[in-house]
Amino acid sequence: MIMRSLCKKTCTPLSAAPLLIYITFFLAVTIALSQEDLDSYSPGALPIGLGQSGAVEIYDPTALYWNPAGIAVNKNPQGVMSIHEPYYVNFLGYSHFTPKHGTFGMSYGSTSGLKNAVHLGGLGWGNQFAPGFYGGLVASRIQQNDTAWGTIGVGAAIQANKLNSASNTQR
């Protein structure tokens, strides 16, 4: 009740608009600059074959980079190692399914540039919430030169064929 009365006195939609514009601009510039050296980074052969579009149909540990819900689709332990240049490991990942708690995964990726190399590490979790619907979370740490930052990602995956088969069996 106190918050409601304070907001009625001090918060107006027009006074919040300039702040919202500044925050949106800051976030857009930060995201654009943080991805500068990651433009060519693409862990795994399948996402590269899909034109560096791995948000759909990636169900191995590389899904921690693209869409963390993807690790929940496969119910088998999986390990992935991606080598893009001779003697240089670009990506390592592992995911493990547990029936009670869902799928847990971890990954490490690195770009090959020595001057501006980017190192990414992540821990993730994914689970099936309904037939054909999966969700996932990932917490990552990214480092470039002396700068490091953390990210948290959320993803969802829907498999229409499993949704249709579940609804057909319920009829």
N, C-alpha and C positions, 0 to 999 in steps of 0.2 A: 504494500500500500504506500509506503514511504517513497519507493522508487517510482511508482506511478505518479505521485503528486510532484516529485522533483522533475520528472520528464515533461509533465504538462507545463511547468513553468519555464524550463530552460531549453528543452529540445524541440526544435521545429524542423520539419522536413527540409526547408530551404537552408537552414544553417548547417545542416549535415551534408548538403550536396557538395560544396567545395572540398571538404575533407575526404569524402568518398571518391571524388575525381582524383585527388592527389594520391590516395592510397592505391587506386586502380592503376594509375600511371606508373607509380613506383614498382608495383608488383610486375607489371608488364615489362618494364625495362630490366628489372632484375632477372626475370625468367629468360628473356632474350639474351642477355649477356652471359648468364650462367651456362647456357647451352652452346656457346660459341665453339668450344673445342670438342663438343660431343656430337657435332653434326654428322660425322661419318661413323660414329660408334654404333655397332649393331651386333649384339651377342647372338650367336647361333646361326646355323645355316638356313633354317626355315624362314626366319624373319628377313634375312638378306634376300632370299628367293622371292619373298612377298613384297619386295621393294621397300625394305626397312619399315614394314608395317606389322608389328608383332602383337598388337592389342587383341587380335582375333585369332582363334585356332592355334594358340601356343599353349601346350599343356605340359611342358617340361620345366626344369628349374630356371630357364631363361625367362619364364613368365614373371619372375620377381622383378625384372627390369621393365617389362612391358605392361603386364596386367597381373597383379598378384593373385587374383581369383583363379587363374589358369592352373596353378599347382594343385588345386583341390579336385580337378576333374579326373586326373589319373590316380588310381588307387595302388600303384606299385612304387617301390623305392626307385629313384632315378638319379643318375649322376650325369653331368654334362661337362665336357671340356671342349672349348672352341679355340682353334689356332688359326689366326689370320695371316701371320707372317712366319717364315721359318724360325723355329726355336723360340717362339714368343707366344705364351698362353694369353689369349684375349679374355677368356671367361671360364670360370670354374663354378659349378653349382651342384647342389644336392637337395633333393626333397624326399621326405619320408612320410607315408600315410600311417596314421594311428586311428583305428575305428572309433575310439571314444572321443578324441579331441580334434580330429581333422588332420590336415597335412601341414607339416612344418618344413621350412626350407631355408637354405643359406646360399649366398652367392658372393663371388668376388669377380670384378671386371676391371680391365685396365686398357687405356688407349696406348698405342705404341710410341707416340712422340716422346722423345727424351726431354725436350725443352718444356713443353706444356702438358706432360702426361697427366691424365686424370685417372684416379683410382676410386672404384666404387665398391662398397661392401654392404650387404643387406641381409637382414633376417626377416622371414615372412611366415605367415600363417594363412591357410585357406580352408574353407569348409563348404559342404553342400548344405544349403538351407531348405531346399525343396527340390522335387524332381526337376532337373534341368536348370536349376538356379544355384549359382556358386558365388561366394564372396571371399575377399581376401584383404589382408593388411600387410604392409611391408614398412620396416624402418631401415633407412639407409644412411650411410655416411659417405660423403663425396669429398675427395681432396684433390686439389690442383696446386702444385708448388707448395707454398706455405699457408694457403687458405683452405680451410675445411668447414663444411657445414653439414647439417643433418636434414633429412627429409622423411616425411611419412606419407605413404601412398595407400589409397583404398581402391579396390577394383571390384567389378562384377562381371560375371560371364553367364550368358543364357544360351542353352542349347535347345533350339526349337524342336528338334526331333524327339528329345526326351520329354519335353513339355507335352507334345502331342500324344506320345505313347502313354504317358501318365494319365492324361484326360480320357483317352480311349479305354483304359482299363477300369476307370471309375464309373463308366456308363453302364 
